Every structure is written in C-alpha cells, then in structure tokens.
Amino acid sequence: MTVTRFYNAHIIDPSQAIDGIGYLDITDSHISAVSLGQPATDATCDKKIDCKQAVLAPGLVDMRVQSADPGAEHLESLATLLAAAAKGGITALACLPNTRPVIDEASAIDSLCLRASRIGGPRLYAYGAATKGLEGAEMAELGLMAEAGAIGFTNGTSAIANSLTMRRLLAYTSMLDRPFIQHCEDPDLTEKGEMNEGETSTRLGLIGMPAEAEVIILDRDLHLLRRTGGRYHVAHLSTRAAIDAVRRAKAEGLAVTADTAPPYFLLNELAVSTYNTAFKLSPPLRSEDDRLAVVEGLADGTIDAIASDHMPVDRDAKTQPFGPAAPGASGVDTLLALSLTLVHQNHITLSRAIELLSLAPSTILDIDGGTLMPGASANFMLFRPDSSWIIKGADFASHSRITPFESHPVQGVVDMTYINGEQIYPVTALD
C-alpha cells in the first residue's frame, strides 16, 4: 500500500460539512483519512504534498456535455474533451446521446464508455436517448441501455413534444430508477427563433423565442410526473417562471431537480446587441430579470447543480449572420472559474459552489464522486480560487474554442486533478 498525504490544504467537502485547513490521506486509489487541523507528526506516509492552503475539494461532476464523438470529431474528440475536463478540475462528466450515430442502444453506450476508459483521465458516463434517433416518436430500448450503464435518459437538445410519449417515458424511467433529463422548450413556439423574445429582439430585428416556451413544457411534465412518479430533471433552467415552477414542485414533494449553466447567471439578452454569434445559445440568453432569478435559484437551493452545457461548434458555423448561425459554445475549460464568480460576488459560499458543481450532480445521477469521505475513490482537485486570469478560447484544451466569455476576467485556477489517487492534470499525455 502507498500512502500519500496532502497537508496544509483548505479542505472543502459539503458532504461532510468540512470547510477549513486540514489534511487528506489517500491509500492507493481511495481516501483513507480526512480531517481539519494538523496531522500527527509520527504518521507514516510514503509521500507528503504541501498544498500551501490551496483549496482541496471533490472533483467537479459535469452533468451536461456534448462530446461530438463519434461522428463529428472535427468539433471535439473524446481525447480533447477529457483533456479539457481534467484541466478544469472535472473528474466525471455525462455526455448527451446526440452523437452520430445516436446513442439509442446498449452497444453505443458500451463503445463510447470503453473508448473513453482507454484514453484515461476523467470518468465519462453516457445518457441514453429517450427516443429512437432522438426523433421524439418511438421509445428507444431503455431497459437494455440501463443495463449497459446509461445513467439517465434524455432527448438531448430537443424536448419531447408528444404528451403521451412523455407520459410513457416517465413511467418507464421510474421503473428503471433513472432520471429523465428534459430540455424544456416548446418547439412550436421556438421554431426558427433566433433569440429571446422581447424589446431587444424587436430592436435588433431578430425572431424572438418567448420565455413562456420553457415553462409550458415544464408545467405539462410536472402534471404527468404526479401521475407516473419517477425522477425528473430540468436542464439549463433560464427563466423566472420555470424556476418558480420548480420551486413549487419541490415544495409539493415531487422528485424534481434542476441545473443551469454559467451564461444564464452571468449574461443577459443585451449581449446579443452586437450580433456576435458567440452569444447564440440554446436556450437563448434571457432578460435581466430572468438572470437574477437564476442567481436567486442557485442561492436558495431551487436550482441543484451547475453544468457546463458544453456544445462544441466550429468557427464556420458561427461565422454567419446571427439568424442562420449555429447555437452552442465551449464550456468545460471555464466551468469552475465562471461559477466561482457567484462566490466572489457574494451570492453563494465556496462550499455551496462545490455542492452545485460536484456533490449535487453526482447525487442526482447516482455516480461516484462529490465527496472526500474515507473509503471513497480519491477523485479530487486542488485549486486557487482567488488567482486571476483572462478567458481566451485559443488557450482552451478543448478543440472547441468559441466562448461567449472571450476576454472575460475570472478567478479560479486548477493546479492539480486526481482520479483514483492518480494525478491526471497536469500530465503530458493530456496536454
């Protein structure tokens, strides 16, 4: 057995309510001890690392990522995605099924996860497609995919529009004890839309997508959930009305969880005024009132998690007029630093940030991570929350380098990332 001690660390672990200077021991691939204060001087360790009061916390769990591999490796390969995740302190990530071919059968899940494991680095998990080909009509083989390791089911970047199909999906995922992840957007209200509907869209001459499109699908699903039971997760919440609906559902006792992404608590629709296509996202950037509601939801617990919403897109798809330009942006490299903005602006504590980025997503998806509890896998990161840098897409480890936060100053630098007690960042093979 090999014992490595990390001492003089600012340990943050929301799962154990730990927040202070202390130490952590790992024995081979697992955490063997964690405590505040100074370790005993007579303890035997094979290696000791002085953390110099950097924050030692569970690795991030990014619960919404698009891999583009297989099928569009020119946008993002598994190797570049995992390298970016490791650099960003992410130790586990969950990929949407909208690859080519679509992940709508067990063999596709086996293949994707096996290829990722051979690359090494962060652990990659996969969602199964809720419907065959993500076409929203015929249910995919949910049971077989669950047996193959699907951690949840989703229709990716489109909502299930048919209410009967949605009812059946909730019933089946309830029996399989897997969450259903919904992109809440009424397609009939948002078809051909270019940005959030309102005064700004009118002034810019762009086709608007009403904020109500989000809550209409959500309200319908909540009515169905009351009948079917099960676990329902709302992806990238962006509007006050939908956040209020989630808050009421939680108060009612429904098994509802939700996440959002940094653009929705840091930016609003006015960013589109320059017609810069880096700001074309799905869902679109909303009003300032909606942005403030997202911040409130993160602070009061209505919104459970923060995900990167990483959607690889190439420059050709963005170098067009705003309307025909593709939505999407890179998010893995910047997830931690952008989320820490909420801490630096005193909206949430650092411990709450780690809960949103690590403990909550791992709990929602029932996957390994989110804790420094003795006996748990040694998946953690060391970072300096106050170290400043400027976001430059050209510096991303991700192959997708378009970001709505280009030249944005942030704080939060990852020094090391560990998986099963092995340092995966910085490592030459992942650079």
Summary of the structure (lengths in Angstrom):
residues: 431
radius of gyration: 20.9
end to end distance: 29.2
largest distance: 71.3
contacts: 1582
relative contact order: 0.16
helix: 36%
strand: 24%
